[in-house]
Amino acid sequence: MSMAEKIKIALIKRNMTLKELATRVGCTSQNLSGKFKRDNFSEKELQEIASALDCSFEGRFISNDTGKEI
């Protein structure tokens, strides 16, 4: 599942529109819509979006062979 799809699910669960999210993260709805279409978010943007959605964002790498976080 793409990050854009995960954010859309969170928006539905929070009963929030894309325009409301854009306002909360301080960008235009056009800009945010473009990021959704490209599924192109920086880690900083994902943290801001998570905060606006009252969620946590954890970006991490886990080694497939050992299962340990790198």
Biopython code that builds the backbone (N, CA, C, O; Angstrom):
import numpy as np
from Bio.PDB.StructureBuilder import StructureBuilder

atoms = [
    (1, "MET", "N", (0.844, -1.171, 0.000)),
    (1, "MET", "CA", (0.000, 0.000, 0.000)),
    (1, "MET", "C", (0.895, 1.241, 0.000)),
    (1, "MET", "O", (1.863, 1.320, 0.756)),
    (2, "SER", "N", (0.561, 2.196, -0.849)),
    (2, "SER", "CA", (1.372, 3.410, -0.943)),
    (2, "SER", "C", (1.130, 4.322, 0.263)),
    (2, "SER", "O", (0.137, 4.190, 0.978)),
    (3, "MET", "N", (2.052, 5.233, 0.461)),
    (3, "MET", "CA", (1.913, 6.172, 1.578)),
    (3, "MET", "C", (0.685, 7.059, 1.358)),
    (3, "MET", "O", (-0.021, 7.382, 2.314)),
    (4, "ALA", "N", (0.426, 7.453, 0.117)),
    (4, "ALA", "CA", (-0.744, 8.274, -0.185)),
    (4, "ALA", "C", (-2.028, 7.543, 0.201)),
    (4, "ALA", "O", (-2.951, 8.154, 0.741)),
    (5, "GLU", "N", (-2.091, 6.248, -0.070)),
    (5, "GLU", "CA", (-3.270, 5.458, 0.291)),
    (5, "GLU", "C", (-3.436, 5.392, 1.804)),
    (5, "GLU", "O", (-4.553, 5.484, 2.313)),
    (6, "LYS", "N", (-2.336, 5.233, 2.517)),
    (6, "LYS", "CA", (-2.402, 5.189, 3.984)),
    (6, "LYS", "C", (-2.897, 6.511, 4.548)),
    (6, "LYS", "O", (-3.685, 6.533, 5.494)),
    (7, "ILE", "N", (-2.436, 7.611, 3.970)),
    (7, "ILE", "CA", (-2.879, 8.931, 4.439)),
    (7, "ILE", "C", (-4.358, 9.115, 4.148)),
    (7, "ILE", "O", (-5.089, 9.656, 4.978)),
    (8, "LYS", "N", (-4.810, 8.670, 2.979)),
    (8, "LYS", "CA", (-6.235, 8.782, 2.631)),
    (8, "LYS", "C", (-7.100, 8.012, 3.618)),
    (8, "LYS", "O", (-8.169, 8.480, 4.009)),
    (9, "ILE", "N", (-6.639, 6.833, 4.021)),
    (9, "ILE", "CA", (-7.378, 6.048, 5.017)),
    (9, "ILE", "C", (-7.444, 6.807, 6.341)),
    (9, "ILE", "O", (-8.493, 6.860, 6.984)),
    (10, "ALA", "N", (-6.316, 7.392, 6.740)),
    (10, "ALA", "CA", (-6.298, 8.170, 7.987)),
    (10, "ALA", "C", (-7.232, 9.369, 7.881)),
    (10, "ALA", "O", (-7.902, 9.711, 8.855)),
    (11, "LEU", "N", (-7.288, 10.007, 6.727)),
    (11, "LEU", "CA", (-8.200, 11.141, 6.529)),
    (11, "LEU", "C", (-9.644, 10.701, 6.721)),
    (11, "LEU", "O", (-10.422, 11.390, 7.379)),
    (12, "ILE", "N", (-10.000, 9.569, 6.156)),
    (12, "ILE", "CA", (-11.368, 9.054, 6.294)),
    (12, "ILE", "C", (-11.675, 8.752, 7.754)),
    (12, "ILE", "O", (-12.743, 9.104, 8.256)),
    (13, "LYS", "N", (-10.737, 8.100, 8.433)),
    (13, "LYS", "CA", (-10.955, 7.755, 9.842)),
    (13, "LYS", "C", (-11.082, 8.993, 10.721)),
    (13, "LYS", "O", (-11.783, 8.977, 11.733)),
    (14, "ARG", "N", (-10.396, 10.068, 10.326)),
    (14, "ARG", "CA", (-10.449, 11.313, 11.096)),
    (14, "ARG", "C", (-11.553, 12.241, 10.600)),
    (14, "ARG", "O", (-11.746, 13.332, 11.137)),
    (15, "ASN", "N", (-12.282, 11.793, 9.560)),
    (15, "ASN", "CA", (-13.365, 12.601, 8.993)),
    (15, "ASN", "C", (-12.838, 13.987, 8.590)),
    (15, "ASN", "O", (-13.435, 15.012, 8.917)),
    (16, "MET", "N", (-11.715, 13.992, 7.878)),
    (16, "MET", "CA", (-11.026, 15.222, 7.506)),
    (16, "MET", "C", (-10.860, 15.258, 5.989)),
    (16, "MET", "O", (-10.658, 14.220, 5.358)),
    (17, "THR", "N", (-10.944, 16.437, 5.414)),
    (17, "THR", "CA", (-10.744, 16.595, 3.980)),
    (17, "THR", "C", (-9.280, 16.895, 3.679)),
    (17, "THR", "O", (-8.505, 17.265, 4.561)),
    (18, "LEU", "N", (-8.930, 16.727, 2.423)),
    (18, "LEU", "CA", (-7.579, 17.057, 1.979)),
    (18, "LEU", "C", (-7.309, 18.540, 2.189)),
    (18, "LEU", "O", (-6.197, 18.928, 2.546)),
    (19, "LYS", "N", (-8.311, 19.359, 1.971)),
    (19, "LYS", "CA", (-8.159, 20.804, 2.158)),
    (19, "LYS", "C", (-7.870, 21.122, 3.626)),
    (19, "LYS", "O", (-7.021, 21.965, 3.920)),
    (20, "GLU", "N", (-8.559, 20.464, 4.539)),
    (20, "GLU", "CA", (-8.312, 20.674, 5.973)),
    (20, "GLU", "C", (-6.898, 20.243, 6.353)),
    (20, "GLU", "O", (-6.216, 20.918, 7.124)),
    (21, "LEU", "N", (-6.472, 19.112, 5.802)),
    (21, "LEU", "CA", (-5.120, 18.629, 6.084)),
    (21, "LEU", "C", (-4.087, 19.617, 5.560)),
    (21, "LEU", "O", (-3.111, 19.921, 6.246)),
    (22, "ALA", "N", (-4.298, 20.115, 4.353)),
    (22, "ALA", "CA", (-3.371, 21.085, 3.763)),
    (22, "ALA", "C", (-3.248, 22.313, 4.653)),
    (22, "ALA", "O", (-2.144, 22.807, 4.882)),
    (23, "THR", "N", (-4.359, 22.801, 5.147)),
    (23, "THR", "CA", (-4.347, 23.961, 6.037)),
    (23, "THR", "C", (-3.555, 23.663, 7.305)),
    (23, "THR", "O", (-2.771, 24.492, 7.768)),
    (24, "ARG", "N", (-3.765, 22.488, 7.856)),
    (24, "ARG", "CA", (-3.066, 22.120, 9.100)),
    (24, "ARG", "C", (-1.564, 21.973, 8.925)),
    (24, "ARG", "O", (-0.805, 22.245, 9.855)),
    (25, "VAL", "N", (-1.121, 21.546, 7.739)),
    (25, "VAL", "CA", (0.320, 21.378, 7.530)),
    (25, "VAL", "C", (0.946, 22.593, 6.857)),
    (25, "VAL", "O", (2.153, 22.617, 6.618)),
    (26, "GLY", "N", (0.127, 23.607, 6.548)),
    (26, "GLY", "CA", (0.649, 24.868, 6.038)),
    (26, "GLY", "C", (1.019, 24.861, 4.566)),
    (26, "GLY", "O", (2.010, 25.477, 4.173)),
    (27, "CYS", "N", (0.236, 24.173, 3.751)),
    (27, "CYS", "CA", (0.469, 24.224, 2.306)),
    (27, "CYS", "C", (-0.874, 24.342, 1.600)),
    (27, "CYS", "O", (-1.925, 24.300, 2.240)),
    (28, "THR", "N", (-0.836, 24.488, 0.286)),
    (28, "THR", "CA", (-2.084, 24.602, -0.462)),
    (28, "THR", "C", (-2.626, 23.206, -0.742)),
    (28, "THR", "O", (-1.878, 22.228, -0.760)),
    (29, "SER", "N", (-3.926, 23.125, -0.959)),
    (29, "SER", "CA", (-4.523, 21.838, -1.279)),
    (29, "SER", "C", (-4.027, 21.352, -2.641)),
    (29, "SER", "O", (-3.935, 20.145, -2.864)),
    (30, "GLN", "N", (-3.705, 22.276, -3.559)),
    (30, "GLN", "CA", (-3.162, 21.897, -4.864)),
    (30, "GLN", "C", (-1.802, 21.223, -4.701)),
    (30, "GLN", "O", (-1.528, 20.202, -5.331)),
    (31, "ASN", "N", (-0.963, 21.795, -3.860)),
    (31, "ASN", "CA", (0.366, 21.232, -3.620)),
    (31, "ASN", "C", (0.239, 19.836, -3.016)),
    (31, "ASN", "O", (0.899, 18.897, -3.462)),
    (32, "LEU", "N", (-0.595, 19.708, -2.020)),
    (32, "LEU", "CA", (-0.766, 18.418, -1.345)),
    (32, "LEU", "C", (-1.385, 17.391, -2.294)),
    (32, "LEU", "O", (-1.004, 16.220, -2.276)),
    (33, "SER", "N", (-2.324, 17.817, -3.110)),
    (33, "SER", "CA", (-2.948, 16.926, -4.076)),
    (33, "SER", "C", (-1.909, 16.384, -5.061)),
    (33, "SER", "O", (-1.941, 15.207, -5.421)),
    (34, "GLY", "N", (-0.997, 17.244, -5.490)),
    (34, "GLY", "CA", (0.075, 16.809, -6.384)),
    (34, "GLY", "C", (0.971, 15.770, -5.730)),
    (34, "GLY", "O", (1.386, 14.805, -6.372)),
    (35, "LYS", "N", (1.265, 15.969, -4.460)),
    (35, "LYS", "CA", (2.088, 14.999, -3.733)),
    (35, "LYS", "C", (1.374, 13.653, -3.634)),
    (35, "LYS", "O", (2.007, 12.600, -3.707)),
    (36, "PHE", "N", (0.045, 13.694, -3.465)),
    (36, "PHE", "CA", (-0.735, 12.457, -3.422)),
    (36, "PHE", "C", (-0.657, 11.739, -4.766)),
    (36, "PHE", "O", (-0.477, 10.522, -4.809)),
    (37, "LYS", "N", (-0.789, 12.478, -5.850)),
    (37, "LYS", "CA", (-0.757, 11.867, -7.185)),
    (37, "LYS", "C", (0.591, 11.230, -7.470)),
    (37, "LYS", "O", (0.659, 10.164, -8.082)),
    (38, "ARG", "N", (1.664, 11.875, -7.029)),
    (38, "ARG", "CA", (3.016, 11.363, -7.263)),
    (38, "ARG", "C", (3.470, 10.412, -6.154)),
    (38, "ARG", "O", (4.480, 9.723, -6.298)),
    (39, "ASP", "N", (2.723, 10.376, -5.049)),
    (39, "ASP", "CA", (3.105, 9.636, -3.848)),
    (39, "ASP", "C", (4.532, 10.015, -3.462)),
    (39, "ASP", "O", (5.407, 9.166, -3.288)),
    (40, "ASN", "N", (4.727, 11.324, -3.336)),
    (40, "ASN", "CA", (6.060, 11.886, -3.135)),
    (40, "ASN", "C", (6.055, 12.769, -1.886)),
    (40, "ASN", "O", (5.750, 13.960, -1.957)),
    (41, "PHE", "N", (6.394, 12.176, -0.751)),
    (41, "PHE", "CA", (6.419, 12.885, 0.516)),
    (41, "PHE", "C", (7.795, 12.732, 1.151)),
    (41, "PHE", "O", (8.372, 11.644, 1.144)),
    (42, "SER", "N", (8.315, 13.823, 1.699)),
    (42, "SER", "CA", (9.555, 13.719, 2.464)),
    (42, "SER", "C", (9.222, 13.177, 3.853)),
    (42, "SER", "O", (8.065, 13.179, 4.273)),
    (43, "GLU", "N", (10.235, 12.722, 4.543)),
    (43, "GLU", "CA", (10.002, 12.221, 5.907)),
    (43, "GLU", "C", (9.465, 13.338, 6.801)),
    (43, "GLU", "O", (8.591, 13.105, 7.636)),
    (44, "LYS", "N", (9.984, 14.537, 6.624)),
    (44, "LYS", "CA", (9.506, 15.679, 7.417)),
    (44, "LYS", "C", (8.024, 15.935, 7.147)),
    (44, "LYS", "O", (7.257, 16.187, 8.077)),
    (45, "GLU", "N", (7.622, 15.873, 5.882)),
    (45, "GLU", "CA", (6.212, 16.078, 5.541)),
    (45, "GLU", "C", (5.337, 14.989, 6.143)),
    (45, "GLU", "O", (4.237, 15.265, 6.622)),
    (46, "LEU", "N", (5.820, 13.764, 6.120)),
    (46, "LEU", "CA", (5.051, 12.665, 6.703)),
    (46, "LEU", "C", (4.878, 12.850, 8.208)),
    (46, "LEU", "O", (3.820, 12.540, 8.756)),
    (47, "GLN", "N", (5.905, 13.349, 8.868)),
    (47, "GLN", "CA", (5.795, 13.620, 10.303)),
    (47, "GLN", "C", (4.779, 14.730, 10.566)),
    (47, "GLN", "O", (3.999, 14.646, 11.514)),
    (48, "GLU", "N", (4.787, 15.771, 9.726)),
    (48, "GLU", "CA", (3.831, 16.871, 9.878)),
    (48, "GLU", "C", (2.405, 16.397, 9.614)),
    (48, "GLU", "O", (1.474, 16.772, 10.327)),
    (49, "ILE", "N", (2.246, 15.572, 8.585)),
    (49, "ILE", "CA", (0.926, 15.033, 8.265)),
    (49, "ILE", "C", (0.431, 14.150, 9.405)),
    (49, "ILE", "O", (-0.728, 14.245, 9.808)),
    (50, "ALA", "N", (1.293, 13.304, 9.918)),
    (50, "ALA", "CA", (0.911, 12.440, 11.043)),
    (50, "ALA", "C", (0.468, 13.269, 12.241)),
    (50, "ALA", "O", (-0.535, 12.958, 12.882)),
    (51, "SER", "N", (1.209, 14.311, 12.535)),
    (51, "SER", "CA", (0.850, 15.182, 13.655)),
    (51, "SER", "C", (-0.516, 15.829, 13.423)),
    (51, "SER", "O", (-1.338, 15.901, 14.336)),
    (52, "ALA", "N", (-0.751, 16.294, 12.202)),
    (52, "ALA", "CA", (-2.029, 16.924, 11.878)),
    (52, "ALA", "C", (-3.192, 15.938, 11.971)),
    (52, "ALA", "O", (-4.331, 16.326, 12.232)),
    (53, "LEU", "N", (-2.890, 14.669, 11.756)),
    (53, "LEU", "CA", (-3.915, 13.617, 11.828)),
    (53, "LEU", "C", (-3.986, 12.968, 13.208)),
    (53, "LEU", "O", (-4.714, 11.994, 13.400)),
    (54, "ASP", "N", (-3.233, 13.505, 14.167)),
    (54, "ASP", "CA", (-3.152, 12.954, 15.513)),
    (54, "ASP", "C", (-2.725, 11.487, 15.467)),
    (54, "ASP", "O", (-3.331, 10.619, 16.094)),
    (55, "CYS", "N", (-1.656, 11.244, 14.700)),
    (55, "CYS", "CA", (-1.084, 9.906, 14.540)),
    (55, "CYS", "C", (0.416, 9.981, 14.778)),
    (55, "CYS", "O", (0.983, 11.065, 14.917)),
    (56, "SER", "N", (1.043, 8.831, 14.822)),
    (56, "SER", "CA", (2.498, 8.734, 14.898)),
    (56, "SER", "C", (3.019, 8.250, 13.561)),
    (56, "SER", "O", (2.359, 7.471, 12.874)),
    (57, "PHE", "N", (4.207, 8.712, 13.193)),
    (57, "PHE", "CA", (4.873, 8.215, 11.988)),
    (57, "PHE", "C", (6.224, 7.674, 12.400)),
    (57, "PHE", "O", (7.003, 8.359, 13.063)),
    (58, "GLU", "N", (6.500, 6.442, 12.005)),
    (58, "GLU", "CA", (7.784, 5.829, 12.296)),
    (58, "GLU", "C", (8.407, 5.374, 10.987)),
    (58, "GLU", "O", (7.942, 4.411, 10.378)),
    (59, "GLY", "N", (9.450, 6.056, 10.554)),
    (59, "GLY", "CA", (10.189, 5.643, 9.367)),
    (59, "GLY", "C", (11.422, 4.894, 9.829)),
    (59, "GLY", "O", (12.226, 5.432, 10.590)),
    (60, "ARG", "N", (11.583, 3.657, 9.377)),
    (60, "ARG", "CA", (12.730, 2.881, 9.835)),
    (60, "ARG", "C", (13.057, 1.774, 8.846)),
    (60, "ARG", "O", (12.226, 1.378, 8.029)),
    (61, "PHE", "N", (14.272, 1.293, 8.940)),
    (61, "PHE", "CA", (14.734, 0.165, 8.144)),
    (61, "PHE", "C", (14.922, -1.026, 9.068)),
    (61, "PHE", "O", (15.490, -0.902, 10.154)),
    (62, "ILE", "N", (14.435, -2.189, 8.622)),
    (62, "ILE", "CA", (14.594, -3.423, 9.377)),
    (62, "ILE", "C", (15.242, -4.441, 8.447)),
    (62, "ILE", "O", (14.754, -4.688, 7.344)),
    (63, "SER", "N", (16.330, -5.021, 8.897)),
    (63, "SER", "CA", (17.043, -6.018, 8.106)),
    (63, "SER", "C", (16.171, -7.250, 7.900)),
    (63, "SER", "O", (15.660, -7.824, 8.862)),
    (64, "ASN", "N", (16.002, -7.655, 6.640)),
    (64, "ASN", "CA", (15.161, -8.818, 6.333)),
    (64, "ASN", "C", (15.743, -10.118, 6.846)),
    (64, "ASN", "O", (14.998, -11.010, 7.251)),
    (65, "ASP", "N", (17.074, -10.242, 6.838)),
    (65, "ASP", "CA", (17.656, -11.513, 7.256)),
    (65, "ASP", "C", (17.721, -11.692, 8.765)),
    (65, "ASP", "O", (17.667, -12.819, 9.257)),
    (66, "THR", "N", (17.837, -10.591, 9.508)),
    (66, "THR", "CA", (17.926, -10.714, 10.961)),
    (66, "THR", "C", (16.676, -10.215, 11.684)),
    (66, "THR", "O", (16.447, -10.562, 12.843)),
    (67, "GLY", "N", (15.861, -9.396, 10.995)),
    (67, "GLY", "CA", (14.688, -8.818, 11.627)),
    (67, "GLY", "C", (15.008, -7.685, 12.577)),
    (67, "GLY", "O", (14.126, -7.178, 13.271)),
    (68, "LYS", "N", (16.282, -7.282, 12.611)),
    (68, "LYS", "CA", (16.690, -6.212, 13.519)),
    (68, "LYS", "C", (16.621, -4.852, 12.836)),
    (68, "LYS", "O", (16.887, -4.712, 11.643)),
    (69, "GLU", "N", (16.256, -3.862, 13.633)),
    (69, "GLU", "CA", (16.213, -2.496, 13.133)),
    (69, "GLU", "C", (17.617, -1.987, 12.910)),
    (69, "GLU", "O", (18.505, -2.231, 13.726)),
    (70, "ILE", "N", (17.826, -1.286, 11.816)),
    (70, "ILE", "CA", (19.141, -0.737, 11.499)),
    (70, "ILE", "C", (19.183, 0.717, 11.917)),
    (70, "ILE", "O", (20.204, 1.381, 11.741)),
]
sb = StructureBuilder()
sb.init_structure("model")
sb.init_model(0)
sb.init_chain("A")
sb.init_seg("    ")
for serial, (resi, resn, name, xyz) in enumerate(atoms, 1):
    if name == "N":
        sb.init_residue(resn, " ", resi, " ")
    sb.init_atom(name, np.array(xyz, "f"), 0.0, 1.0, " ", f" {name:<3s}", serial, name[0])
structure = sb.get_structure()
